[in-house]
Amino acid sequence: MSLTEQLRGTGVALVTPFRKDYSVDYDGLGRVIDHVINGGVEYVVTLGTTGETPTLTKEEKIAIVNYTYDKVKGRVPVVVGIGGNNTAELLEDFKKFPLDKAIAILSASPYYSKPSQEGLYQHYTTLADAAPKPIILYNVPGRTGRNMSASLTTKLAAHKNIVAMKEASGDMQQCMEILRDKPEGFIVVSGDDALGLSQIACGMQGVISVAANALPKQFSDMVRLSLQNNFKAATKIHYQLLQAYDYMFTENNPAGVKAFLYELGLIENVLRLPVTPVSEGLQEKIKVFVKGL
């Protein structure tokens, strides 16, 4: 199966479950992995930002990647997240992280530093020149503080080792400009659960989703129907999920989706500081929503 086919559909940005003592809960991670694969997602992303990577040690990250491979057992492809604002450190991570079983590396745009478009270009081309696996760009300006322009994305797409883009700017015109101007074969997927259906209608090939941690069947069914141009059926599911999206993101990600997973009985409702669980009022709303599924 080609990389284009492997990245088509629903990928899920896995959470990192923690025990009450804040250690990594590998049993909980295993339950989430089984839940999403059994729910029908096409691939999983480990060490995405939804996995609370800023609060994980290097040793924990490596252990989580290895555990993910062992638990997935080849049932679906695995993408590994390696991103940050220290380009030199990421080059070292490429050497240290177990990437042999990964199909690609998802690399979030540098945060806080707010580099220029030229700085972003040099950052990503430096990574792509050295990466042992194809690079998926990740634009999420709401978290990083700097948008990757459509023209920069299409310029980077010309690099032989930059194969895809997770676009989470929320700017529909920018998304359409990327889809219009990208090279043939370059894959663009959505990073916004609530916009996924609309963006697939414009030409995106799927979604790397947060919501699919908790609602994998509903979400992946919606994405597949959209990709089949059955938007009438896809829209029906989409509208059923709109309230869930609001609950998941209104206070914090991944606090929202972890609250859902807790109500589903899959993980403890524990996050590492500075992130905290959702408020009691929101937790109660999520509990009611999950009971009504």
C-alpha positions as CSV (number, residue, x, y, z in Angstrom):
1,M,0.0,0.0,0.0
2,S,1.4,3.4,-1.0
3,L,1.9,6.2,1.6
4,T,-0.9,8.1,0.0
5,E,-3.3,5.2,0.6
6,Q,-2.0,4.7,4.1
7,L,-2.7,8.4,5.1
8,R,-6.1,8.5,3.5
9,G,-9.0,8.4,6.0
10,T,-8.9,8.8,9.8
11,G,-5.7,9.0,11.8
12,V,-6.0,9.4,15.5
13,A,-3.6,11.5,17.6
14,L,-3.3,9.2,20.6
15,V,-3.6,10.5,24.2
16,T,-1.1,9.5,26.8
17,P,-3.0,8.0,29.7
18,F,-1.5,8.5,33.2
19,R,-2.1,6.7,36.5
20,K,-3.0,8.6,39.6
21,D,0.7,8.9,40.5
22,Y,1.2,10.6,37.1
23,S,3.3,7.7,35.7
24,V,2.5,6.6,32.1
25,D,-0.4,4.1,32.1
26,Y,0.6,1.6,29.5
27,D,-2.4,-0.6,30.1
28,G,-4.7,2.4,29.6
29,L,-2.8,3.2,26.4
30,G,-3.3,-0.3,25.2
31,R,-7.1,0.0,25.8
32,V,-7.2,3.2,23.8
33,I,-5.2,1.7,20.9
34,D,-7.6,-1.4,20.8
35,H,-10.6,1.0,21.0
36,V,-9.6,3.1,18.1
37,I,-8.4,0.2,15.9
38,N,-11.6,-1.8,16.6
39,G,-13.5,1.4,15.9
40,G,-12.2,1.5,12.3
41,V,-9.5,4.2,12.2
42,E,-7.0,3.9,9.3
43,Y,-3.8,4.7,11.3
44,V,-2.5,6.0,14.6
45,V,-0.2,8.9,15.5
46,T,1.9,8.4,18.7
47,L,3.6,11.4,20.4
48,G,1.4,14.0,18.8
49,T,0.8,17.1,20.9
50,T,-2.5,15.5,22.1
51,G,-0.2,13.0,23.8
52,E,1.0,15.8,26.1
53,T,4.5,15.4,24.7
54,P,5.8,18.6,26.4
55,T,5.5,16.9,29.7
56,L,7.0,13.6,28.7
57,T,10.7,12.7,29.2
58,K,12.8,11.5,26.3
59,E,12.9,8.0,27.9
60,E,9.1,8.0,28.2
61,K,8.6,9.0,24.6
62,I,10.9,6.2,23.4
63,A,9.1,3.7,25.6
64,I,5.7,4.9,24.4
65,V,6.7,4.5,20.7
66,N,7.9,1.0,21.3
67,Y,4.8,0.1,23.3
68,T,2.6,1.4,20.5
69,Y,4.4,-0.7,17.9
70,D,4.0,-3.8,20.1
71,K,0.3,-3.2,20.8
72,V,-0.7,-2.2,17.3
73,K,1.0,-5.4,15.9
74,G,0.8,-4.2,12.4
75,R,-3.0,-3.9,12.4
76,V,-2.7,-0.3,11.2
77,P,0.2,2.0,10.2
78,V,1.9,4.1,12.8
79,V,3.1,7.7,12.5
80,V,5.5,9.1,15.1
81,G,5.4,12.7,16.2
82,I,8.8,14.5,16.5
83,G,8.5,18.2,16.5
84,G,9.6,21.3,18.5
85,N,11.5,24.6,18.3
86,N,15.0,23.3,18.6
87,T,16.0,22.1,15.1
88,A,19.3,20.6,16.2
89,E,17.7,18.6,19.0
90,L,15.1,17.1,16.6
91,L,18.0,15.9,14.3
92,E,19.3,14.0,17.4
93,D,15.9,12.6,18.1
94,F,15.8,11.2,14.6
95,K,18.8,9.1,15.6
96,K,17.5,8.1,19.0
97,F,13.9,7.3,18.4
98,P,12.8,3.9,17.1
99,L,11.5,4.8,13.7
100,D,12.0,1.6,11.7
101,K,8.3,0.6,12.0
102,A,6.9,4.1,11.4
103,I,5.5,5.1,8.0
104,A,6.2,8.8,8.6
105,I,7.1,11.5,11.1
106,L,4.6,14.2,12.0
107,S,6.5,17.3,12.9
108,A,4.7,20.2,14.5
109,S,5.8,23.7,13.5
110,P,8.1,25.4,16.0
111,Y,6.3,27.0,18.9
112,Y,7.0,30.1,20.9
113,S,10.1,31.2,18.8
114,K,7.8,32.6,16.1
115,P,10.3,32.2,13.3
116,S,9.8,34.0,10.0
117,Q,8.6,32.1,6.9
118,E,12.2,31.7,5.9
119,G,13.1,30.3,9.3
120,L,10.2,27.8,9.0
121,Y,11.4,26.9,5.5
122,Q,15.0,26.3,6.6
123,H,13.8,24.4,9.8
124,Y,11.7,21.9,7.7
125,T,14.2,21.4,4.9
126,T,16.9,20.7,7.4
127,L,14.7,18.1,9.1
128,A,13.6,16.6,5.8
129,D,17.2,16.3,4.5
130,A,18.1,14.2,7.6
131,A,14.9,12.4,8.4
132,P,14.9,8.6,8.0
133,K,11.2,8.6,7.2
134,P,9.0,11.0,5.2
135,I,7.9,14.2,6.9
136,I,4.4,15.3,7.5
137,L,4.2,19.1,8.1
138,Y,1.9,20.3,10.9
139,N,0.6,23.8,10.9
140,V,-1.3,24.7,14.1
141,P,-0.9,28.5,14.6
142,G,-3.4,28.6,17.5
143,R,-0.8,26.7,19.6
144,T,2.5,27.7,18.0
145,G,1.9,31.4,17.5
146,R,3.0,31.4,13.9
147,N,1.1,30.5,10.8
148,M,2.7,28.6,7.9
149,S,1.5,30.4,4.8
150,A,0.0,28.5,1.8
151,S,2.9,29.6,-0.4
152,L,5.4,28.2,2.2
153,T,3.6,24.9,2.3
154,T,3.5,24.5,-1.4
155,K,7.2,25.5,-1.6
156,L,8.1,22.8,1.1
157,A,5.9,20.3,-0.7
158,A,8.5,20.2,-3.5
159,H,11.0,18.5,-1.2
160,K,11.2,14.8,-2.0
161,N,11.0,13.8,1.7
162,I,8.1,16.1,2.7
163,V,5.1,14.2,1.6
164,A,2.0,15.5,3.5
165,M,0.5,18.3,5.6
166,K,-1.7,18.3,8.6
167,E,-3.4,21.7,8.3
168,A,-5.0,23.1,11.5
169,S,-5.1,26.8,10.9
170,G,-8.8,26.9,10.7
171,D,-8.5,29.2,7.7
172,M,-10.6,27.7,4.9
173,Q,-9.2,30.1,2.2
174,Q,-5.7,29.2,3.1
175,C,-6.6,25.5,3.0
176,M,-8.1,25.9,-0.4
177,E,-5.1,27.7,-1.7
178,I,-2.9,24.9,-0.6
179,L,-5.1,22.3,-2.2
180,R,-5.2,24.4,-5.4
181,D,-1.4,24.9,-5.7
182,K,0.1,21.7,-4.1
183,P,2.1,19.3,-6.3
184,E,0.4,16.2,-7.5
185,G,0.7,13.4,-4.9
186,F,1.2,15.7,-1.9
187,I,-1.2,14.7,0.8
188,V,-3.2,17.3,2.8
189,V,-5.2,16.2,5.8
190,S,-7.3,18.2,8.3
191,G,-6.2,18.8,11.8
192,D,-9.6,20.3,12.8
193,D,-12.2,17.7,13.7
194,A,-15.2,20.1,13.3
195,L,-13.9,21.2,9.9
196,G,-13.0,17.8,8.5
197,L,-16.1,17.2,6.5
198,S,-15.9,20.6,4.8
199,Q,-12.2,20.3,4.1
200,I,-12.6,16.9,2.6
201,A,-15.3,18.4,0.3
202,C,-12.5,20.9,-0.8
203,G,-10.1,18.0,-1.5
204,M,-8.4,17.0,1.7
205,Q,-7.7,13.3,2.1
206,G,-8.8,12.8,5.6
207,V,-8.3,13.9,9.2
208,I,-5.8,13.4,12.0
209,S,-8.3,13.5,14.7
210,V,-8.5,14.1,18.5
211,A,-12.2,13.1,18.7
212,A,-11.5,9.7,17.2
213,N,-9.7,8.7,20.5
214,A,-13.2,8.5,22.1
215,L,-15.5,8.2,19.1
216,P,-13.6,6.2,16.5
217,K,-16.4,4.5,14.8
218,Q,-18.6,7.5,14.4
219,F,-15.8,9.7,13.3
220,S,-14.1,7.3,10.9
221,D,-17.5,6.4,9.3
222,M,-18.1,10.1,8.8
223,V,-14.7,10.6,7.1
224,R,-15.1,7.5,4.9
225,L,-18.5,8.6,3.7
226,S,-17.1,12.1,3.0
227,L,-14.3,10.6,0.9
228,Q,-16.9,8.6,-1.0
229,N,-18.7,11.9,-1.7
230,N,-21.7,10.6,0.3
231,F,-22.0,13.9,2.1
232,K,-25.7,13.5,2.9
233,A,-24.9,10.5,5.2
234,A,-21.6,12.0,6.4
235,T,-23.4,15.3,7.4
236,K,-25.9,13.4,9.5
237,I,-23.0,11.9,11.6
238,H,-21.2,15.2,11.6
239,Y,-24.1,17.1,13.2
240,Q,-24.4,14.4,15.8
241,L,-20.8,14.9,16.8
242,L,-20.8,18.8,16.8
243,Q,-21.7,18.9,20.5
244,A,-18.9,16.5,21.3
245,Y,-16.4,18.6,19.5
246,D,-17.5,21.6,21.6
247,Y,-17.1,19.7,24.8
248,M,-13.7,18.4,23.8
249,F,-12.1,21.7,23.0
250,T,-14.0,24.4,25.0
251,E,-11.5,24.2,28.0
252,N,-8.4,22.4,26.8
253,N,-7.1,19.6,24.6
254,P,-6.5,16.9,25.7
255,A,-8.4,17.5,28.9
256,G,-11.7,17.3,27.0
257,V,-11.0,14.1,25.2
258,K,-9.5,12.5,28.3
259,A,-12.8,13.3,30.1
260,F,-14.6,11.4,27.4
261,L,-12.2,8.4,27.6
262,Y,-12.7,8.4,31.4
263,E,-16.5,8.2,31.1
264,L,-16.0,5.4,28.6
265,G,-14.0,3.5,31.3
266,L,-10.8,3.4,29.3
267,I,-8.4,5.6,31.3
268,E,-8.0,7.6,34.5
269,N,-8.9,11.3,34.2
270,V,-5.3,12.4,34.9
271,L,-3.2,15.0,33.2
272,R,0.2,16.4,34.0
273,L,0.6,20.0,35.0
274,P,0.2,22.6,33.7
275,V,-2.8,20.9,32.2
276,T,-5.7,20.0,34.5
277,P,-8.9,18.1,34.1
278,V,-12.0,19.9,32.8
279,S,-14.3,21.6,35.3
280,E,-17.0,19.6,37.2
281,G,-19.8,21.2,35.2
282,L,-18.2,20.2,31.8
283,Q,-17.4,16.8,33.1
284,E,-21.1,16.3,34.0
285,K,-22.2,17.4,30.5
286,I,-19.7,14.9,29.0
287,K,-21.0,12.1,31.2
288,V,-24.5,12.8,30.0
289,F,-23.4,12.8,26.3
290,V,-21.5,9.5,26.6
291,K,-24.5,7.9,28.3
292,G,-26.6,9.0,25.4
293,L,-24.4,7.4,22.7
